[in-house]
């Protein structure tokens, strides 16, 4: 097997030969040399070493089936160690001049437009009102999807805003739902009626109390740290938080993707590519962001126009992205689209992304022309390990750390995820009750509906997740909805995260989540603020889920440790709840509703709440003591035991867990004394050293 090394340098020339002495100037020139070698029959490995510096791109770097040849010829693009090259999806702006009141302006090259801006490694917000936080809509009967009505005293000088570039960022959902956000252009302003008319209908209705802000008008540029682009005049206005743009690197993004890896089709994939030790930064967003598709054949999936990221991969297999820094994206960090198999994402730093850090989206149930469900299951087998994913959802309110939609058999391990407006990790598909009568020409039945759900067999293990759910509700730090069977959520630490309004959870097995193992996790220091309520640390809907050997501790704001609910016609039964330690984390159980088949087994749990004996909460056919702050009522433990026939928790203990005196509980190390009653109940030790990344190599 042969080896070939090529070199790229900001000081090189595309007239060179790619040697260390005569490097290429551009990555495209090296790519052409790689293709020529493969076409000539080269067998072995080709390494393209990219020297330090900034490489400004006005088009994505595109890699297809001609750029590697699987095992015959593996190709790697690597940054020179100690001198990470920056692939920048935009141009640095210059020619700044003072305008007024601390605001600067400059002409945009070539009349380009963009929907986000970056300065010295941070995103600059669009000029907006209110400058931070949200206003709330008022009800406008009959126009719930046509726009928003603002309240008296809100939106000052609305008539002067103009509609060129004006947008509304809003959480549709009649005020209560804060699940998905949209950014919608404004068509017209009716100042007398206090109504902003959208350029298109919102996906869901917007009733009284929906959160929103307005952005994209020069009249709204009233605070530092914001910008406004006058598209017609080709001028950008920028108010720095400190200093001036003459002392900063201000970048206007020109592309939505830096590296696009895409084969000619599912049967002609790109295979054998590696990208390592590179910085990919500064991509654009969109002027109109619509939430998940409502088309029957695309239910719950991202619209095509938003399927992008700093790295985009489709029709590919055995591709590696390792030890890279991916930052400042308009949309996602990495997007794995439809046909993508055995992608390895390892040791990367992914930060300050507009949407989601890593988004793997397979075929929606019924999407595409396939003979059967198994033929459509083409987004699978990924290794997502040792990444740090922080500061997501800067432009999309439901942004999260890692999203697996119709994507299975993945090992998601040892990642650290923090600072997300919604989930840390989510697995989604489509619940059976929402499926059409047939998919891919196959009648859907209860017995076969799991065949169409590909988010199955995933292993979510040893991840460290904190400070998520910062700007949404009815969600969890690790969440699933309508996914497939056989997923395992094992050995993760979920900590120091709050519910700030409405309600939410730690681990959330939402509608139609079946046959999922939740074991050996640590949930600690979860809390509530304001009007928020941490209803349950672990909430399990679905069938046959197993909540075993979890440590739920130091969550005094939790109303309940473990909850269950049957709703929307999806069964909730045959749950196993065993060998869990619950310490200072609310009541042991909440049954939002109860059915005799709800629990298969519940026993050998250890509960302690400062000596206060636990109660059961929810909605049960029992005499109530008082209302529950979460749902329903509180009931005496003994009454529930009597009602259920005393078949649950007969061996459980109500005693202190006896944490060791040197246990570092703030750091999530809850070591137990040898005398702890948990051991007599069958407690299995948790390896606290496994949480989070095992290595960091961002060069």
Phi, psi and omega per residue, in radians:
X1 nan 2.396 -3.087
X2 -1.592 2.857 3.010
X3 -2.288 2.367 3.120
X4 -2.284 2.297 3.095
X5 -2.061 2.274 3.062
X6 -2.122 2.731 -3.054
X7 -2.308 2.506 3.083
X8 -2.232 2.431 -3.134
X9 -2.575 2.524 3.032
X10 -1.043 -0.306 3.118
X11 -1.757 0.155 -3.097
X12 -1.520 -2.912 3.138
X13 -2.557 2.423 3.094
X14 -1.254 -0.075 2.991
X15 -1.507 -0.083 3.121
X16 -1.307 -3.039 -3.121
X17 -1.955 0.119 3.119
X18 1.434 0.084 3.086
X19 -1.336 2.961 3.099
X20 -1.100 -0.528 -3.123
X21 -1.427 -0.529 -3.101
X22 -2.287 1.188 -3.052
X23 -1.245 2.769 3.010
X24 -1.263 2.779 3.066
X25 -1.523 -0.631 -3.034
X26 -2.066 2.679 3.072
X27 -1.159 -0.587 3.133
X28 -1.048 -0.661 3.127
X29 -1.153 -0.727 3.087
X30 -1.126 -0.669 3.128
X31 -1.075 -0.722 3.096
X32 -1.092 -0.655 3.115
X33 -1.185 -0.657 3.085
X34 -1.085 -0.824 -3.134
X35 -1.045 -0.707 3.135
X36 -1.108 -0.697 3.129
X37 -1.137 -0.744 3.141
X38 -1.144 -0.751 3.132
X39 -1.065 -0.581 -3.128
X40 -1.367 -0.032 3.082
X41 1.719 0.257 -3.129
X42 -0.984 2.363 3.074
X43 -2.184 2.196 -3.134
X44 2.496 -2.447 -3.135
X45 -2.192 2.469 3.066
X46 -2.124 2.238 3.101
X47 -2.062 2.244 3.061
X48 -1.888 1.972 -3.104
X49 -1.705 2.141 -3.044
X50 -1.878 2.130 -3.103
X51 -1.320 2.833 -3.117
X52 -1.115 2.671 -3.111
X53 2.403 3.122 3.140
X54 -1.866 2.201 3.115
X55 -1.935 1.787 -3.131
X56 -1.382 2.289 -3.088
X57 -2.063 2.315 3.033
X58 -1.824 -0.077 3.049
X59 -2.469 2.639 3.081
X60 -1.116 2.637 2.945
X61 -1.394 2.103 -3.023
X62 -1.887 2.287 -3.140
X63 -2.203 2.174 -3.131
X64 -2.106 -2.857 -3.071
X65 -1.112 -0.355 3.138
X66 -1.431 -0.075 -3.028
X67 -1.676 -0.054 3.051
X68 -2.860 2.896 -3.090
X69 -2.401 0.759 3.064
X70 1.029 -2.353 -3.115
X71 -1.215 -0.434 3.141
X72 -1.185 -0.685 -3.140
X73 -2.619 1.777 3.091
X74 -1.578 2.428 -3.042
X75 -2.188 2.315 3.139
X76 -2.215 2.356 3.003
X77 -1.885 2.042 -3.003
X78 -2.236 2.473 2.986
X79 -1.367 2.499 3.095
X80 -1.098 2.251 -3.043
X81 -1.061 2.336 -3.132
X82 1.478 -0.008 -3.080
X83 -2.594 1.134 -2.998
X84 -1.061 2.126 3.077
X85 -1.303 2.614 -3.117
X86 -1.950 2.057 3.027
X87 -1.691 1.888 -2.971
X88 -1.888 2.204 -3.081
X89 -1.530 0.694 -3.134
X90 -3.041 -3.008 -3.083
X91 -2.094 2.550 3.051
X92 -1.336 2.272 -3.122
X93 -1.478 2.518 3.115
X94 -2.408 -3.047 3.118
X95 1.290 0.437 -3.110
X96 -1.186 2.506 3.032
X97 -2.428 2.569 3.106
X98 -1.105 2.491 3.060
X99 -1.898 -1.314 3.052
X100 -2.885 2.684 3.013
X101 0.918 0.715 3.109
X102 1.468 -0.021 -3.124
X103 -1.643 2.380 3.098
X104 -1.956 2.858 3.097
X105 -2.606 2.767 3.066
X106 -2.750 2.792 3.089
X107 -1.344 2.556 3.125
X108 -1.613 2.242 -3.110
X109 -1.023 2.271 3.020
X110 1.124 0.355 3.139
X111 1.123 0.442 -3.108
X112 -1.156 2.624 3.014
X113 -2.020 2.688 3.115
X114 -2.694 2.761 -3.053
X115 -1.990 0.064 2.989
X116 -2.668 2.917 -3.069
X117 -2.540 2.658 -3.111
X118 -2.264 2.503 3.094
X119 -2.454 2.088 3.097
X120 0.853 0.838 3.020
X121 1.394 0.257 3.102
X122 -2.328 2.644 3.083
X123 -1.370 2.432 3.036
X124 -1.731 2.232 -3.118
X125 -1.298 2.615 2.975
X126 -1.170 2.598 3.053
X127 -0.977 2.249 -2.967
X128 -2.598 2.798 2.987
X129 -2.346 2.313 -0.161
X130 -1.161 2.798 -3.064
X131 -1.104 -0.467 3.046
X132 -2.590 2.765 -3.122
X133 1.251 -2.729 -3.024
X134 -2.367 2.735 2.799
X135 -1.725 2.990 3.116
X136 -2.132 2.446 -3.092
X137 -1.301 2.768 2.923
X138 -1.837 2.813 -3.104
X139 -1.268 2.379 3.053
X140 -2.241 1.708 -3.026
X141 -1.040 2.307 3.078
X142 1.420 -0.078 -3.132
X143 -2.231 0.566 -3.023
X144 -1.105 -0.411 3.129
X145 -1.911 -0.076 -3.030
X146 -1.548 -0.281 -3.112
X147 2.924 -2.831 3.123
X148 -2.227 2.555 2.984
X149 -1.781 2.323 3.130
X150 -1.767 2.734 -3.052
X151 -1.474 2.798 3.066
X152 -0.967 2.347 3.125
X153 1.554 -0.246 3.105
X154 -1.541 2.925 3.046
X155 0.845 1.223 -3.125
X156 -1.091 2.520 3.097
X157 0.950 0.713 -3.083
X158 -1.030 -0.647 -3.091
X159 -1.147 -0.338 -3.100
X160 -1.629 -0.012 -3.027
X161 -1.259 -0.687 -3.020
X162 1.301 2.786 -3.083
X163 -1.868 -0.027 3.112
X164 -1.202 1.815 -3.137
X165 1.528 -0.057 -3.106
X166 -1.265 2.375 -3.118
X167 -2.401 2.780 2.988
X168 -2.070 2.179 2.938
X169 -1.623 2.144 -3.007
X170 -2.541 2.647 3.007
X171 -1.803 1.612 3.105
X172 -1.109 2.691 3.091
X173 2.388 0.616 3.042
X174 1.002 0.469 3.087
X175 1.549 -0.720 -3.058
X176 -1.388 -0.823 -3.078
X177 -1.288 2.210 2.983
X178 -2.258 1.126 -3.060
X179 -1.739 -0.765 -3.078
X180 -2.434 2.465 3.124
X181 -1.846 2.815 3.033
X182 -2.357 2.655 2.992
X183 -2.082 2.004 -2.936
X184 -2.157 2.268 3.071
X185 -1.134 2.645 3.125
X186 -1.722 2.286 3.105
X187 -1.566 -0.718 -3.043
X188 -2.653 2.698 3.105
X189 -2.095 2.156 3.037
X190 -1.906 1.619 -3.058
X191 -1.155 -0.572 -3.129
X192 -1.199 -0.749 3.133
X193 -1.488 -0.071 -3.096
X194 0.950 1.011 -3.056
X195 -2.449 2.259 3.014
X196 -1.775 2.061 -3.130
X197 -1.564 2.273 -3.134
X198 -1.328 2.702 3.012
X199 -1.307 -0.308 3.056
X200 -2.602 2.782 3.103
X201 -1.193 2.548 2.993
X202 -1.217 2.740 -3.094
X203 -1.150 -0.740 3.082
X204 -2.045 2.856 3.108
X205 -1.176 2.609 3.122
X206 -2.038 1.864 -3.131
X207 -1.793 -2.849 3.133
X208 -1.116 2.345 3.038
X209 1.551 0.089 3.060
X210 -1.250 2.426 -3.099
X211 -1.453 2.457 -3.120
X212 -2.749 2.859 2.820
X213 -2.516 2.807 -3.119
X214 -1.927 2.435 -3.096
X215 -2.530 2.831 2.999
X216 1.644 0.660 3.052
X217 -2.429 2.498 -3.140
X218 -1.095 -0.590 3.135
X219 -1.142 -0.288 3.127
X220 -1.596 -0.059 -3.121
X221 -1.414 1.433 -3.042
X222 -2.123 -0.002 -3.084
X223 -2.338 2.545 3.048
X224 -1.147 2.764 -3.129
X225 1.483 0.356 -3.117
X226 -2.359 2.883 3.119
X227 -2.492 2.873 3.023
X228 -2.487 2.334 3.080
X229 -1.873 2.063 3.009
X230 -1.526 1.707 -3.038
X231 -1.129 -0.714 -3.080
X232 -1.122 -0.732 -3.123
X233 -1.515 -0.263 -3.114
X234 1.223 0.650 -3.121
X235 -2.209 2.371 3.055
X236 -1.896 2.347 3.106
X237 -1.889 2.356 -3.033
X238 -2.486 2.273 3.098
X239 -1.982 1.748 -3.098
X240 -1.139 2.606 3.040
X241 -1.180 -0.561 3.103
X242 -2.672 2.710 3.097
X243 1.142 -2.614 -3.137
X244 -2.424 2.819 3.107
X245 -1.171 -0.220 3.065
X246 -1.191 -0.381 -3.126
X247 -1.804 0.084 -3.061
X248 -2.129 2.844 2.960
X249 -1.774 1.811 -3.113
X250 -1.792 2.118 -3.011
X251 -2.016 2.224 3.004
X252 -1.686 2.046 -3.106
X253 -1.283 2.534 -3.105
X254 -2.067 -0.273 -3.094
X255 -2.273 2.848 3.079
X256 -1.803 -0.167 3.129
X257 -2.456 2.407 3.072
X258 -1.560 -0.943 -3.116
X259 -2.058 2.072 3.129
X260 -1.981 1.996 -3.109
X261 -1.936 1.935 -3.034
X262 -2.630 2.107 3.045
X263 -1.351 3.063 -3.088
X264 -1.267 -0.390 3.128
X265 -3.078 3.059 -3.120
X266 -1.045 -0.516 -3.130
X267 -1.670 0.039 3.063
X268 -2.332 1.147 -3.008
X269 -1.426 2.789 2.880
X270 -1.312 2.376 -3.127
X271 -2.591 2.376 3.038
X272 1.667 0.373 3.134
X273 -1.728 2.516 3.034
X274 -2.327 2.426 3.006
X275 -2.199 2.162 -2.997
X276 -2.489 2.395 3.026
X277 1.212 0.588 -3.131
X278 -2.024 2.644 2.979
X279 -1.843 2.144 3.104
X280 -2.021 2.197 -2.960
X281 -2.654 2.674 2.944
X282 1.240 1.415 2.996
X283 -2.114 2.895 -2.997
X284 -1.641 2.866 3.074
X285 -1.799 -2.627 -3.115
X286 -2.360 2.659 3.115
X287 -1.386 -0.145 -3.115
X288 -2.561 1.807 3.136
X289 -1.841 2.076 3.128
X290 -1.889 2.412 -3.112
X291 -1.162 -3.060 -3.067
X292 -0.795 2.569 -3.067
X293 -1.120 2.519 3.059
X294 -1.839 0.069 3.084
X295 -1.093 2.448 -3.112
X296 -0.984 -0.634 -3.113
X297 -1.556 0.077 3.138
X298 -2.334 0.422 -2.989
X299 -0.968 2.245 3.039
X300 1.258 0.238 -3.119
X301 -1.907 2.774 -3.105
X302 -1.228 2.318 3.068
X303 -1.020 2.639 -3.073
X304 -0.977 -0.673 -3.060
X305 -1.191 -0.228 3.133
X306 -1.903 0.139 -3.141
X307 -1.523 1.373 3.121
X308 -2.651 3.001 3.135
X309 -3.023 3.121 3.026
X310 -0.970 -0.664 3.006
X311 -2.145 2.268 3.090
X312 -2.092 2.282 -3.097
X313 -2.305 2.218 3.071
X314 -2.612 2.580 -3.096
X315 0.903 1.022 -3.063
X316 -2.568 2.706 3.056
X317 -2.557 2.666 3.066
X318 0.912 0.896 3.054
X319 -1.930 2.460 -3.112
X320 -2.124 2.312 2.956
X321 -2.088 1.965 -3.000
X322 -2.387 2.509 3.020
X323 0.913 0.622 3.103
X324 -1.813 2.756 3.003
X325 -1.926 1.992 -3.140
X326 -1.970 2.026 -2.991
X327 -2.518 2.698 3.002
X328 1.052 1.062 3.085
X329 -1.753 2.607 3.001
X330 -1.226 -0.699 -3.127
X331 -2.048 -1.918 -3.031
X332 -1.618 2.893 2.992
X333 -1.315 -1.071 3.112
X334 -2.278 2.293 3.107
X335 -2.111 2.114 3.085
X336 -1.815 1.915 -2.911
X337 -1.854 2.107 2.985
X338 0.980 -1.570 -3.104
X339 -1.638 1.726 3.096
X340 -2.637 2.136 -3.031
X341 -2.300 2.400 3.063
X342 0.967 0.856 3.055
X343 -1.538 2.343 3.138
X344 -1.917 2.091 3.108
X345 -2.071 1.844 -2.914
X346 -2.369 2.262 2.982
X347 1.178 0.458 -3.116
X348 -1.635 2.664 2.932
X349 -1.805 2.064 -3.130
X350 -2.111 2.029 -3.011
X351 -2.559 2.681 3.086
X352 0.934 1.017 3.129
X353 -1.795 2.617 -3.112
X354 -1.220 -0.585 -3.066
X355 -2.128 -1.742 -2.993
X356 -2.084 2.550 -3.112
X357 -1.105 -1.061 3.105
X358 -2.236 2.132 -3.065
X359 -2.179 1.969 3.071
X360 -1.914 2.059 -3.035
X361 -2.223 1.861 3.099
X362 -1.444 -2.943 3.130
X363 -1.231 2.297 3.041
X364 -1.130 2.665 3.109
X365 -0.973 2.025 -3.138
X366 1.649 -0.124 -3.108
X367 -1.314 2.400 3.044
X368 1.472 3.003 -3.131
X369 -1.799 1.751 -3.140
X370 -2.275 2.634 -3.121
X371 -1.276 -0.511 -3.124
X372 -2.795 3.097 -3.073
X373 -1.158 -0.705 -3.076
X374 -1.098 -0.534 3.122
X375 -1.208 -0.438 -3.120
X376 -1.523 -0.188 -3.082
X377 -1.429 1.453 -2.986
X378 -2.174 0.196 3.062
X379 -2.103 1.676 -2.940
X380 -2.878 2.914 2.994
X381 1.305 0.381 -3.077
X382 -1.422 2.650 2.974
X383 -1.939 2.022 -3.129
X384 -2.128 1.701 -2.932
X385 -2.419 2.549 2.965
X386 1.057 0.436 3.088
X387 -1.595 2.637 2.949
X388 -1.900 2.099 -3.060
X389 -2.189 1.899 -3.026
X390 -2.380 2.679 3.024
X391 1.041 1.139 3.105
X392 -1.826 3.127 3.087
X393 1.052 0.595 -3.108
X394 -1.269 -0.338 3.130
X395 -2.183 -0.266 -3.137
X396 -2.167 2.056 -2.980
X397 -1.127 -0.405 3.119
X398 -1.717 0.347 3.070
X399 -1.082 2.571 -3.100
X400 -2.501 -3.106 -3.117
X401 -1.307 -1.034 -3.120
X402 -2.364 2.245 3.092
X403 -2.094 2.173 3.023
X404 -1.978 1.827 3.083
X405 -1.921 2.095 -3.105
X406 0.883 0.797 -3.070
X407 -2.406 2.205 -3.025
X408 -2.361 3.105 3.124
X409 0.971 0.702 3.140
X410 -1.820 2.582 3.018
X411 -1.843 1.838 -3.128
X412 -1.875 1.718 -2.890
X413 -2.431 2.492 2.968
X414 1.063 0.545 3.054
X415 -1.640 2.644 2.962
X416 -1.937 2.202 -3.078
X417 -2.222 2.280 -3.128
X418 -2.674 2.680 2.987
X419 1.140 1.136 3.107
X420 -2.182 2.452 3.136
X421 -1.234 -0.378 3.114
X422 -2.226 -2.153 -2.990
X423 -1.250 2.825 2.846
X424 -1.429 -0.989 3.110
X425 -2.339 2.380 3.123
X426 -2.334 2.493 3.009
X427 -2.165 2.185 -3.059
X428 -2.355 2.749 3.026
X429 -2.685 -2.116 3.130
X430 -2.613 2.149 -3.121
X431 -1.198 2.666 -3.040
X432 -1.022 -0.680 -3.112
X433 -1.149 -0.269 3.131
X434 -1.807 0.015 -3.124
X435 -1.344 2.568 3.044
X436 -1.248 2.988 -3.099
X437 -1.048 -0.510 3.125
X438 -2.514 2.651 3.098
X439 -2.331 2.266 -3.071
X440 0.892 0.647 3.097
X441 1.346 0.111 -3.098
X442 -1.875 2.193 3.093
X443 -1.047 2.354 3.138
X444 -1.553 2.219 3.066
X445 -2.196 2.965 3.069
X446 -1.066 -0.730 -3.044
X447 -1.193 -0.526 -3.066
X448 -1.872 0.014 -2.978
X449 -1.145 -0.460 3.105
X450 -1.168 -0.371 3.118
X451 -1.064 -0.450 -3.068
X452 -1.603 -0.004 -3.073
X453 -1.890 1.972 -2.976
X454 -1.700 -0.191 3.087
X455 -1.387 1.276 -3.020
X456 -2.394 2.719 3.094
X457 1.146 0.353 3.107
X458 -1.425 2.562 3.127
X459 -2.023 1.851 3.141
X460 -1.771 1.782 -2.936
X461 -2.465 2.461 3.000
X462 1.026 0.527 3.065
X463 -1.560 2.601 3.089
X464 -1.938 2.021 -3.038
X465 -2.203 2.263 3.140
X466 -2.566 2.756 3.035
X467 0.849 0.984 3.001
X468 -2.063 -3.104 -3.005
X469 1.003 0.619 -3.051
X470 -1.346 -0.328 -3.035
X471 -2.532 0.541 3.117
X472 -2.637 -3.089 -3.066
X473 -2.542 2.992 -3.132
X474 0.898 0.885 3.114
X475 -2.589 -3.081 -3.120
X476 -2.511 2.909 3.140
X477 -1.197 -0.704 2.879
X478 -2.105 2.216 -2.971
X479 -2.390 2.660 3.042
X480 -2.537 2.621 -3.128
X481 -2.679 2.115 3.066
X482 1.016 0.525 -3.091
X483 -1.573 3.128 3.134
X484 -1.443 -2.926 -3.032
X485 -1.721 2.894 2.990
X486 1.377 0.286 3.073
X487 -1.376 2.586 -3.124
X488 -2.233 2.151 3.075
X489 -1.943 1.717 -2.886
X490 -2.328 2.260 2.935
X491 1.254 0.450 3.128
X492 -1.638 2.709 2.990
X493 -1.958 2.154 3.095
X494 -2.039 2.083 -2.933
X495 -2.690 2.809 3.018
X496 0.771 1.050 -3.137
X497 -2.474 2.530 -3.022
X498 -2.119 2.830 2.935
X499 -1.920 2.061 -2.916
X500 -1.789 -0.280 2.987
X501 -2.783 2.794 -3.119
X502 1.019 -2.230 -3.071
X503 -2.534 2.803 3.127
X504 -2.968 -3.045 -2.934
X505 -2.509 3.027 3.008
X506 -1.512 -1.343 2.998
X507 -1.763 2.239 -2.991
X508 -2.217 1.754 3.003
X509 -1.548 1.590 -3.000
X510 -1.400 -2.887 -2.981
X511 -0.810 2.344 2.993
X512 0.997 0.601 2.968
X513 -1.604 1.973 -3.011
X514 -2.113 2.644 2.985
X515 0.930 0.890 -3.133
X516 -2.019 2.357 3.079
X517 -1.677 2.234 3.039
X518 -2.127 1.778 -3.031
X519 -2.539 2.645 3.023
X520 1.041 0.461 3.066
X521 -1.615 2.702 3.030
X522 -2.019 2.149 3.070
X523 -2.062 1.920 -3.034
X524 -2.464 2.633 3.074
X525 0.984 0.681 2.976
X526 -1.534 2.610 -2.975
X527 -2.647 3.057 3.059
X528 -2.198 2.625 3.013
X529 -2.344 2.801 3.050
X530 0.945 -2.225 3.131
X531 -1.587 0.072 -3.113
X532 -1.291 2.629 3.122
X533 -2.358 2.130 3.002
X534 -1.419 1.610 -3.026
X535 -1.095 -0.920 -3.117
X536 -2.511 2.555 3.017
X537 -1.222 -0.718 3.080
X538 -2.263 2.193 -3.131
X539 -2.146 2.153 -3.012
X540 -2.208 1.936 2.890
X541 -1.634 -2.935 3.014
X542 1.455 -2.994 -3.009
X543 -2.080 2.351 2.956
X544 1.183 0.445 3.108
X545 -1.447 2.601 -3.018
X546 -2.156 2.037 3.129
X547 -1.917 1.748 -2.908
X548 -2.375 2.299 2.952
X549 1.042 0.745 3.047
X550 -1.777 2.581 3.068
X551 -1.852 2.022 -3.129
X552 -2.056 1.810 -2.945
X553 -2.494 2.605 3.044
X554 1.030 0.793 3.055
X555 -2.153 1.153 -2.992
X556 -1.121 -0.349 3.108
X557 -1.436 -0.187 3.112
X558 -1.123 2.302 3.102
X559 -1.408 -0.615 3.090
X560 -2.479 2.664 3.081
X561 -1.418 -0.804 -3.036
X562 -2.351 2.292 -3.128
X563 -2.298 2.785 3.102
X564 -2.456 2.742 3.095
X565 -2.849 2.433 2.950
X566 -1.864 2.261 3.140
X567 -2.698 2.978 -3.116
X568 0.782 0.539 3.075
X569 1.325 0.092 3.119
X570 -1.652 2.217 -3.016
X571 -1.108 2.556 3.038
X572 -2.302 1.709 -3.024
X573 -2.707 2.910 3.004
X574 1.044 0.702 3.095
X575 -1.470 2.591 3.071
X576 -2.010 2.210 3.120
X577 -2.277 1.779 -3.018
X578 -2.453 2.561 2.941
X579 0.984 0.586 3.062
X580 -1.628 2.558 3.002
X581 -1.813 2.133 3.099
X582 -2.078 2.024 -3.096
X583 -2.301 2.084 3.113
X584 0.896 0.925 -3.077
X585 -2.502 0.759 3.074
X586 1.400 -2.963 3.087
X587 -1.236 2.766 -3.080
X588 -1.177 -0.805 -3.027
X589 -2.244 2.580 2.839
X590 -2.259 2.149 3.007
X591 -1.900 1.682 3.136
X592 -0.939 -0.678 2.888
X593 -2.476 2.866 -3.005
X594 -2.253 2.475 2.977
X595 -2.483 2.584 -3.051
X596 -1.034 -0.443 -3.123
X597 -1.611 0.165 -3.065
X598 -1.037 -0.826 -3.083
X599 -1.906 2.249 2.969
X600 -1.429 -0.797 3.052
X601 -2.589 2.512 3.001
X602 -2.616 1.929 -3.066
X603 -2.935 2.924 3.075
X604 1.013 0.576 3.024
X605 -1.595 2.642 3.104
X606 -1.999 2.139 -3.078
X607 -2.163 2.359 3.063
X608 -2.617 2.312 3.112
X609 -2.500 1.034 3.122
X610 1.102 0.486 3.132
X611 1.586 -0.132 3.105
X612 -1.406 2.149 -3.111
X613 -1.233 2.467 -3.042
X614 -1.223 2.698 2.948
X615 -2.029 2.917 3.014
X616 -1.833 2.431 -3.119
X617 -2.136 2.895 3.096
X618 2.239 -2.409 -3.101
X619 -2.293 1.666 -3.064
X620 -2.177 2.702 3.104
X621 -1.387 1.099 -3.088
X622 -2.401 2.777 3.020
X623 -1.166 2.221 -3.065
X624 -1.526 2.605 3.055
X625 -1.535 -0.845 -3.121
X626 -2.857 2.983 3.102
X627 -1.242 2.557 3.067
X628 -1.565 2.435 3.068
X629 -1.138 -0.315 3.141
X630 -1.652 -1.236 -3.066
X631 -2.620 2.300 3.015
X632 1.295 -2.213 -2.931
X633 -2.393 2.936 3.031
X634 -1.840 2.466 -3.102
X635 -2.287 2.716 3.080
X636 -1.209 2.434 3.109
X637 -0.977 -0.758 -3.098
X638 -1.125 -0.626 3.115
X639 -1.146 -0.711 3.100
X640 -1.156 -0.708 3.091
X641 -1.012 -0.791 3.140
X642 -1.098 -0.780 -3.123
X643 -1.090 -0.684 -3.067
X644 -1.525 0.085 3.083
X645 1.397 0.292 3.109
X646 0.915 0.804 3.106
X647 -1.850 -0.063 -3.085
X648 -2.059 2.527 3.005
X649 0.987 0.574 3.118
X650 -1.279 -0.420 3.099
X651 -1.825 0.049 3.135
X652 -1.209 2.750 -3.093
X653 -2.103 2.526 3.073
X654 -2.032 1.562 -3.002
X655 -2.779 2.794 3.088
X656 -1.063 2.461 3.137
X657 -1.269 -0.290 3.131
X658 1.095 1.180 3.035
X659 -1.250 2.540 3.138
X660 -1.143 2.601 -3.089
X661 -1.120 -0.496 -3.116
X662 -1.686 0.154 3.114
X663 -1.151 2.305 3.124
X664 -1.629 1.427 -3.034
X665 -1.195 -0.552 3.099
X666 -1.082 -0.580 3.123
X667 -1.580 0.088 3.077
X668 1.481 0.249 3.127
X669 -1.805 1.659 -3.070
X670 -1.748 1.205 3.118
X671 -1.229 2.504 -3.113
X672 -1.836 2.577 2.982
X673 -1.188 2.659 3.109
X674 -1.006 -0.439 -3.112
X675 -1.477 0.017 -3.096
X676 -0.992 2.346 3.101
X677 -1.144 -0.224 3.131
X678 -1.082 -0.614 -3.093
X679 -1.144 -0.651 3.109
X680 -1.159 -0.368 3.113
X681 -1.555 -0.010 3.119
X682 1.683 0.317 -3.126
X683 -1.023 2.346 3.069
X684 -1.868 2.340 -3.069
X685 -1.082 2.562 3.037
X686 -1.796 2.341 -3.129
X687 -1.502 1.645 -3.055
X688 -1.166 -0.365 -3.121
X689 -1.269 -0.185 -3.062
X690 -1.494 -0.239 -3.042
X691 -1.124 2.329 2.971
X692 1.421 -3.065 -3.041
X693 -1.093 2.483 3.058
X694 -1.596 -0.274 -3.112
X695 -2.633 2.703 3.049
X696 -2.398 2.040 -3.103
X697 -2.473 1.449 3.122
X698 -1.809 0.202 3.027
X699 0.966 nan nan
